[in-house]
Amino acid sequence: MVKCEVIGYTPKAQEMAAKIEKRATEMALKGFALISCSVTPAASAILVFRQEHEQAQ
């Protein structure tokens, strides 16, 4: 399973890095790994997570 999250307008790099790190840690505790991160020209970020251990169907 893949899940996308958006971090809203955060123009300062240090603050953006802290928000990305915080969200990545929260999602890791739920079993998701950060696989991609894109910072937009509008000072937002798009994070893509993948569930680490998907159950077979």
Distance bins in CASP14 RR format, pairs under 12 A and 6 or more apart:
PFRMAT RR
TARGET T0000
AUTHOR 0000-0000-0000
RMODE 2
METHOD distances of the structure
MODEL  1
1 27 0 0 0 0 0 1 0 0 0 0 0
1 30 0 0 0 0 0 1 0 0 0 0 0
1 31 0 0 0 0 0 1 0 0 0 0 0
1 32 0 0 0 0 1 0 0 0 0 0 0
1 33 0 0 0 0 0 1 0 0 0 0 0
1 35 0 0 0 0 0 1 0 0 0 0 0
1 48 0 0 0 0 0 1 0 0 0 0 0
1 49 0 0 0 0 1 0 0 0 0 0 0
1 50 1 0 0 1 0 0 0 0 0 0 0
1 51 1 0 1 0 0 0 0 0 0 0 0
1 52 0 0 0 0 0 1 0 0 0 0 0
1 53 0 0 0 0 0 1 0 0 0 0 0
1 54 1 0 0 1 0 0 0 0 0 0 0
1 55 0 0 0 0 1 0 0 0 0 0 0
1 57 0 0 0 0 0 1 0 0 0 0 0
2 27 0 0 0 0 0 1 0 0 0 0 0
2 32 0 0 0 0 1 0 0 0 0 0 0
2 33 0 0 0 0 0 1 0 0 0 0 0
2 34 0 0 0 0 0 1 0 0 0 0 0
2 35 1 0 0 1 0 0 0 0 0 0 0
2 36 0 0 0 0 1 0 0 0 0 0 0
2 47 0 0 0 0 0 1 0 0 0 0 0
2 48 1 0 0 1 0 0 0 0 0 0 0
2 49 1 0 0 1 0 0 0 0 0 0 0
2 50 1 0 1 0 0 0 0 0 0 0 0
2 51 1 0 0 1 0 0 0 0 0 0 0
2 52 0 0 0 0 0 1 0 0 0 0 0
2 54 0 0 0 0 0 1 0 0 0 0 0
3 23 0 0 0 0 0 1 0 0 0 0 0
3 26 0 0 0 0 0 1 0 0 0 0 0
3 27 1 0 0 1 0 0 0 0 0 0 0
3 30 0 0 0 0 1 0 0 0 0 0 0
3 31 0 0 0 0 0 1 0 0 0 0 0
3 32 1 0 0 1 0 0 0 0 0 0 0
3 33 0 0 0 0 0 1 0 0 0 0 0
3 34 0 0 0 0 0 1 0 0 0 0 0
3 35 0 0 0 0 0 1 0 0 0 0 0
3 36 0 0 0 0 0 1 0 0 0 0 0
3 46 0 0 0 0 0 1 0 0 0 0 0
3 47 0 0 0 0 1 0 0 0 0 0 0
3 48 1 0 0 1 0 0 0 0 0 0 0
3 49 1 0 1 0 0 0 0 0 0 0 0
3 50 1 0 0 1 0 0 0 0 0 0 0
3 51 1 0 0 1 0 0 0 0 0 0 0
3 52 0 0 0 0 0 1 0 0 0 0 0
3 54 0 0 0 0 0 1 0 0 0 0 0
4 23 0 0 0 0 0 1 0 0 0 0 0
4 27 0 0 0 0 0 1 0 0 0 0 0
4 32 0 0 0 0 0 1 0 0 0 0 0
4 34 0 0 0 0 0 1 0 0 0 0 0
4 35 0 0 0 0 0 1 0 0 0 0 0
4 36 0 0 0 0 1 0 0 0 0 0 0
4 37 0 0 0 0 0 1 0 0 0 0 0
4 38 0 0 0 0 0 1 0 0 0 0 0
4 45 0 0 0 0 0 1 0 0 0 0 0
4 46 1 0 0 1 0 0 0 0 0 0 0
4 47 1 0 0 1 0 0 0 0 0 0 0
4 48 1 0 1 0 0 0 0 0 0 0 0
4 49 1 0 0 1 0 0 0 0 0 0 0
4 50 0 0 0 0 0 1 0 0 0 0 0
5 19 0 0 0 0 0 1 0 0 0 0 0
5 20 0 0 0 0 1 0 0 0 0 0 0
5 22 0 0 0 0 0 1 0 0 0 0 0
5 23 1 0 0 1 0 0 0 0 0 0 0
5 24 0 0 0 0 1 0 0 0 0 0 0
5 26 0 0 0 0 1 0 0 0 0 0 0
5 27 1 0 0 1 0 0 0 0 0 0 0
5 30 0 0 0 0 0 1 0 0 0 0 0
5 32 0 0 0 0 1 0 0 0 0 0 0
5 34 0 0 0 0 1 0 0 0 0 0 0
5 35 0 0 0 0 0 1 0 0 0 0 0
5 36 0 0 0 0 0 1 0 0 0 0 0
5 37 0 0 0 0 1 0 0 0 0 0 0
5 38 0 0 0 0 0 1 0 0 0 0 0
5 44 0 0 0 0 0 1 0 0 0 0 0
5 45 0 0 0 0 1 0 0 0 0 0 0
5 46 1 0 0 1 0 0 0 0 0 0 0
5 47 1 0 1 0 0 0 0 0 0 0 0
5 48 0 0 0 0 1 0 0 0 0 0 0
5 49 1 0 0 1 0 0 0 0 0 0 0
6 19 0 0 0 0 0 1 0 0 0 0 0
6 20 0 0 0 0 0 1 0 0 0 0 0
6 23 0 0 0 0 0 1 0 0 0 0 0
6 37 0 0 0 0 0 1 0 0 0 0 0
6 38 0 0 0 0 0 1 0 0 0 0 0
6 39 0 0 0 0 0 1 0 0 0 0 0
6 40 0 0 0 0 1 0 0 0 0 0 0
6 42 0 0 0 0 0 1 0 0 0 0 0
6 43 0 0 0 0 0 1 0 0 0 0 0
6 44 1 0 0 1 0 0 0 0 0 0 0
6 45 1 0 0 1 0 0 0 0 0 0 0
6 46 1 0 1 0 0 0 0 0 0 0 0
6 47 1 0 0 1 0 0 0 0 0 0 0
6 48 0 0 0 0 0 1 0 0 0 0 0
7 15 0 0 0 0 1 0 0 0 0 0 0
7 16 1 0 0 1 0 0 0 0 0 0 0
7 17 0 0 0 0 0 1 0 0 0 0 0
7 18 0 0 0 0 0 1 0 0 0 0 0
7 19 1 0 1 0 0 0 0 0 0 0 0
7 20 1 0 0 1 0 0 0 0 0 0 0
7 21 0 0 0 0 0 1 0 0 0 0 0
7 22 0 0 0 0 1 0 0 0 0 0 0
7 23 1 0 0 1 0 0 0 0 0 0 0
7 24 0 0 0 0 0 1 0 0 0 0 0
7 34 0 0 0 0 0 1 0 0 0 0 0
7 37 0 0 0 0 1 0 0 0 0 0 0
7 38 0 0 0 0 0 1 0 0 0 0 0
7 39 0 0 0 0 1 0 0 0 0 0 0
7 40 0 0 0 0 1 0 0 0 0 0 0
7 42 0 0 0 0 0 1 0 0 0 0 0
7 43 0 0 0 0 1 0 0 0 0 0 0
7 44 1 0 0 1 0 0 0 0 0 0 0
7 45 1 0 1 0 0 0 0 0 0 0 0
7 46 1 0 0 1 0 0 0 0 0 0 0
7 47 1 0 0 1 0 0 0 0 0 0 0
8 15 0 0 0 0 0 1 0 0 0 0 0
8 16 0 0 0 0 1 0 0 0 0 0 0
8 19 0 0 0 0 1 0 0 0 0 0 0
8 20 0 0 0 0 0 1 0 0 0 0 0
8 23 0 0 0 0 0 1 0 0 0 0 0
8 39 0 0 0 0 0 1 0 0 0 0 0
8 40 0 0 0 0 1 0 0 0 0 0 0
8 42 0 0 0 0 1 0 0 0 0 0 0
8 43 1 0 0 1 0 0 0 0 0 0 0
8 44 1 0 1 0 0 0 0 0 0 0 0
8 45 1 0 0 1 0 0 0 0 0 0 0
8 46 0 0 0 0 1 0 0 0 0 0 0
8 47 0 0 0 0 0 1 0 0 0 0 0
9 15 0 0 0 0 0 1 0 0 0 0 0
9 16 0 0 0 0 1 0 0 0 0 0 0
9 19 0 0 0 0 0 1 0 0 0 0 0
9 39 0 0 0 0 0 1 0 0 0 0 0
9 40 0 0 0 0 1 0 0 0 0 0 0
9 41 0 0 0 0 0 1 0 0 0 0 0
9 42 1 0 0 1 0 0 0 0 0 0 0
9 43 1 0 1 0 0 0 0 0 0 0 0
9 44 1 0 1 0 0 0 0 0 0 0 0
9 45 0 0 0 0 1 0 0 0 0 0 0
10 16 1 0 1 0 0 0 0 0 0 0 0
10 17 0 0 0 0 1 0 0 0 0 0 0
10 18 0 0 0 0 1 0 0 0 0 0 0
10 19 1 0 1 0 0 0 0 0 0 0 0
10 20 0 0 0 0 1 0 0 0 0 0 0
10 22 0 0 0 0 0 1 0 0 0 0 0
10 23 0 0 0 0 0 1 0 0 0 0 0
10 39 0 0 0 0 1 0 0 0 0 0 0
10 40 0 0 0 0 0 1 0 0 0 0 0
10 42 0 0 0 0 0 1 0 0 0 0 0
10 43 1 0 1 0 0 0 0 0 0 0 0
10 44 1 0 0 1 0 0 0 0 0 0 0
10 45 1 0 0 1 0 0 0 0 0 0 0
11 19 0 0 0 0 0 1 0 0 0 0 0
11 39 0 0 0 0 0 1 0 0 0 0 0
11 40 0 0 0 0 0 1 0 0 0 0 0
11 41 0 0 0 0 0 1 0 0 0 0 0
11 42 0 0 0 0 1 0 0 0 0 0 0
11 43 1 0 1 0 0 0 0 0 0 0 0
11 44 0 0 0 0 1 0 0 0 0 0 0
11 45 0 0 0 0 0 1 0 0 0 0 0
12 18 0 0 0 0 1 0 0 0 0 0 0
12 19 0 0 0 0 0 1 0 0 0 0 0
12 39 0 0 0 0 0 1 0 0 0 0 0
12 43 0 0 0 0 1 0 0 0 0 0 0
13 19 0 0 0 0 0 1 0 0 0 0 0
13 20 0 0 0 0 0 1 0 0 0 0 0
13 39 0 0 0 0 1 0 0 0 0 0 0
13 43 0 0 0 0 1 0 0 0 0 0 0
13 45 0 0 0 0 0 1 0 0 0 0 0
14 20 0 0 0 0 0 1 0 0 0 0 0
14 21 0 0 0 0 0 1 0 0 0 0 0
15 21 0 0 0 0 0 1 0 0 0 0 0
15 22 0 0 0 0 0 1 0 0 0 0 0
15 43 0 0 0 0 1 0 0 0 0 0 0
15 45 0 0 0 0 0 1 0 0 0 0 0
16 22 0 0 0 0 0 1 0 0 0 0 0
16 23 0 0 0 0 0 1 0 0 0 0 0
16 37 0 0 0 0 1 0 0 0 0 0 0
16 38 0 0 0 0 0 1 0 0 0 0 0
16 39 1 0 0 1 0 0 0 0 0 0 0
16 40 0 0 0 0 0 1 0 0 0 0 0
16 42 0 0 0 0 0 1 0 0 0 0 0
16 43 1 0 0 1 0 0 0 0 0 0 0
16 44 0 0 0 0 1 0 0 0 0 0 0
16 45 1 0 0 1 0 0 0 0 0 0 0
16 46 0 0 0 0 0 1 0 0 0 0 0
16 47 0 0 0 0 0 1 0 0 0 0 0
17 23 0 0 0 0 0 1 0 0 0 0 0
17 24 0 0 0 0 0 1 0 0 0 0 0
17 37 0 0 0 0 0 1 0 0 0 0 0
17 39 0 0 0 0 1 0 0 0 0 0 0
17 45 0 0 0 0 1 0 0 0 0 0 0
18 24 0 0 0 0 0 1 0 0 0 0 0
18 25 0 0 0 0 0 1 0 0 0 0 0
18 45 0 0 0 0 0 1 0 0 0 0 0
19 25 0 0 0 0 0 1 0 0 0 0 0
19 26 0 0 0 0 0 1 0 0 0 0 0
19 37 0 0 0 0 0 1 0 0 0 0 0
19 39 0 0 0 0 0 1 0 0 0 0 0
19 43 0 0 0 0 0 1 0 0 0 0 0
19 44 0 0 0 0 0 1 0 0 0 0 0
19 45 1 0 0 1 0 0 0 0 0 0 0
19 47 0 0 0 0 1 0 0 0 0 0 0
20 26 0 0 0 0 0 1 0 0 0 0 0
20 27 0 0 0 0 0 1 0 0 0 0 0
20 34 0 0 0 0 1 0 0 0 0 0 0
20 36 0 0 0 0 0 1 0 0 0 0 0
20 37 1 0 0 1 0 0 0 0 0 0 0
20 38 0 0 0 0 0 1 0 0 0 0 0
20 39 0 0 0 0 1 0 0 0 0 0 0
20 44 0 0 0 0 0 1 0 0 0 0 0
20 45 1 0 0 1 0 0 0 0 0 0 0
20 46 0 0 0 0 0 1 0 0 0 0 0
20 47 1 0 0 1 0 0 0 0 0 0 0
20 48 0 0 0 0 0 1 0 0 0 0 0
20 49 0 0 0 0 0 1 0 0 0 0 0
21 27 0 0 0 0 0 1 0 0 0 0 0
21 28 0 0 0 0 0 1 0 0 0 0 0
21 34 0 0 0 0 1 0 0 0 0 0 0
21 37 0 0 0 0 0 1 0 0 0 0 0
21 45 0 0 0 0 0 1 0 0 0 0 0
21 47 0 0 0 0 0 1 0 0 0 0 0
22 28 0 0 0 0 0 1 0 0 0 0 0
22 29 0 0 0 0 0 1 0 0 0 0 0
22 34 0 0 0 0 0 1 0 0 0 0 0
22 45 0 0 0 0 0 1 0 0 0 0 0
22 47 0 0 0 0 0 1 0 0 0 0 0
23 29 0 0 0 0 0 1 0 0 0 0 0
23 30 0 0 0 0 0 1 0 0 0 0 0
23 32 0 0 0 0 0 1 0 0 0 0 0
23 34 0 0 0 0 1 0 0 0 0 0 0
23 37 0 0 0 0 1 0 0 0 0 0 0
23 45 0 0 0 0 1 0 0 0 0 0 0
23 46 0 0 0 0 0 1 0 0 0 0 0
23 47 1 0 0 1 0 0 0 0 0 0 0
23 48 0 0 0 0 0 1 0 0 0 0 0
23 49 0 0 0 0 1 0 0 0 0 0 0
24 30 0 0 0 0 0 1 0 0 0 0 0
24 31 0 0 0 0 0 1 0 0 0 0 0
24 32 0 0 0 0 1 0 0 0 0 0 0
24 33 0 0 0 0 1 0 0 0 0 0 0
24 34 1 0 1 0 0 0 0 0 0 0 0
24 35 0 0 0 0 0 1 0 0 0 0 0
24 36 0 0 0 0 0 1 0 0 0 0 0
24 37 0 0 0 0 1 0 0 0 0 0 0
24 45 0 0 0 0 0 1 0 0 0 0 0
24 47 1 0 0 1 0 0 0 0 0 0 0
24 48 0 0 0 0 0 1 0 0 0 0 0
24 49 0 0 0 0 1 0 0 0 0 0 0
25 31 0 0 0 0 0 1 0 0 0 0 0
25 32 0 0 0 0 0 1 0 0 0 0 0
25 33 0 0 0 0 0 1 0 0 0 0 0
25 34 0 0 0 0 1 0 0 0 0 0 0
25 47 0 0 0 0 0 1 0 0 0 0 0
25 49 0 0 0 0 0 1 0 0 0 0 0
26 32 0 0 0 0 1 0 0 0 0 0 0
26 34 0 0 0 0 0 1 0 0 0 0 0
26 47 0 0 0 0 0 1 0 0 0 0 0
26 49 0 0 0 0 0 1 0 0 0 0 0
27 33 1 0 0 1 0 0 0 0 0 0 0
27 34 1 0 0 1 0 0 0 0 0 0 0
27 35 0 0 0 0 0 1 0 0 0 0 0
27 37 0 0 0 0 0 1 0 0 0 0 0
27 47 1 0 0 1 0 0 0 0 0 0 0
27 48 0 0 0 0 0 1 0 0 0 0 0
27 49 1 0 1 0 0 0 0 0 0 0 0
27 50 0 0 0 0 1 0 0 0 0 0 0
27 51 0 0 0 0 1 0 0 0 0 0 0
27 52 0 0 0 0 1 0 0 0 0 0 0
28 34 1 0 0 1 0 0 0 0 0 0 0
28 35 0 0 0 0 0 1 0 0 0 0 0
28 47 0 0 0 0 0 1 0 0 0 0 0
28 49 0 0 0 0 1 0 0 0 0 0 0
28 50 0 0 0 0 0 1 0 0 0 0 0
28 51 0 0 0 0 0 1 0 0 0 0 0
28 52 0 0 0 0 1 0 0 0 0 0 0
29 49 0 0 0 0 0 1 0 0 0 0 0
29 52 0 0 0 0 0 1 0 0 0 0 0
30 49 0 0 0 0 1 0 0 0 0 0 0
30 50 0 0 0 0 0 1 0 0 0 0 0
30 51 0 0 0 0 1 0 0 0 0 0 0
30 52 0 0 0 0 1 0 0 0 0 0 0
30 53 0 0 0 0 0 1 0 0 0 0 0
31 49 0 0 0 0 1 0 0 0 0 0 0
31 50 0 0 0 0 1 0 0 0 0 0 0
31 51 1 0 0 1 0 0 0 0 0 0 0
31 52 1 0 1 0 0 0 0 0 0 0 0
31 53 1 0 0 1 0 0 0 0 0 0 0
31 54 0 0 0 0 0 1 0 0 0 0 0
32 47 0 0 0 0 1 0 0 0 0 0 0
32 48 0 0 0 0 1 0 0 0 0 0 0
32 49 1 1 0 0 0 0 0 0 0 0 0
32 50 1 0 0 1 0 0 0 0 0 0 0
32 51 1 0 1 0 0 0 0 0 0 0 0
32 52 1 0 0 1 0 0 0 0 0 0 0
32 53 0 0 0 0 0 1 0 0 0 0 0
32 54 0 0 0 0 0 1 0 0 0 0 0
33 47 0 0 0 0 0 1 0 0 0 0 0
33 48 0 0 0 0 1 0 0 0 0 0 0
33 49 1 0 0 1 0 0 0 0 0 0 0
33 50 1 0 1 0 0 0 0 0 0 0 0
33 51 0 0 0 0 1 0 0 0 0 0 0
33 52 1 0 1 0 0 0 0 0 0 0 0
33 53 0 0 0 0 1 0 0 0 0 0 0
33 54 0 0 0 0 0 1 0 0 0 0 0
34 45 0 0 0 0 0 1 0 0 0 0 0
34 46 0 0 0 0 0 1 0 0 0 0 0
34 47 1 0 0 1 0 0 0 0 0 0 0
34 48 1 0 0 1 0 0 0 0 0 0 0
34 49 1 0 1 0 0 0 0 0 0 0 0
34 50 0 0 0 0 1 0 0 0 0 0 0
34 51 0 0 0 0 0 1 0 0 0 0 0
34 52 0 0 0 0 0 1 0 0 0 0 0
35 46 0 0 0 0 0 1 0 0 0 0 0
35 47 0 0 0 0 1 0 0 0 0 0 0
35 48 1 0 1 0 0 0 0 0 0 0 0
35 49 1 0 0 1 0 0 0 0 0 0 0
35 50 1 0 1 0 0 0 0 0 0 0 0
35 51 0 0 0 0 0 1 0 0 0 0 0
35 52 0 0 0 0 0 1 0 0 0 0 0
36 45 0 0 0 0 0 1 0 0 0 0 0
36 46 1 0 0 1 0 0 0 0 0 0 0
36 47 1 0 0 1 0 0 0 0 0 0 0
36 48 1 0 1 0 0 0 0 0 0 0 0
36 49 0 0 0 0 1 0 0 0 0 0 0
36 50 0 0 0 0 1 0 0 0 0 0 0
37 44 0 0 0 0 0 1 0 0 0 0 0
37 45 1 0 0 1 0 0 0 0 0 0 0
37 46 1 0 0 1 0 0 0 0 0 0 0
37 47 1 0 1 0 0 0 0 0 0 0 0
37 48 1 0 0 1 0 0 0 0 0 0 0
37 49 0 0 0 0 1 0 0 0 0 0 0
38 44 0 0 0 0 1 0 0 0 0 0 0
38 45 1 0 0 1 0 0 0 0 0 0 0
38 46 1 0 1 0 0 0 0 0 0 0 0
38 47 0 0 0 0 1 0 0 0 0 0 0
38 48 0 0 0 0 1 0 0 0 0 0 0
39 45 1 0 1 0 0 0 0 0 0 0 0
39 46 0 0 0 0 1 0 0 0 0 0 0
39 47 0 0 0 0 0 1 0 0 0 0 0
40 46 1 0 0 1 0 0 0 0 0 0 0
40 47 0 0 0 0 0 1 0 0 0 0 0
END
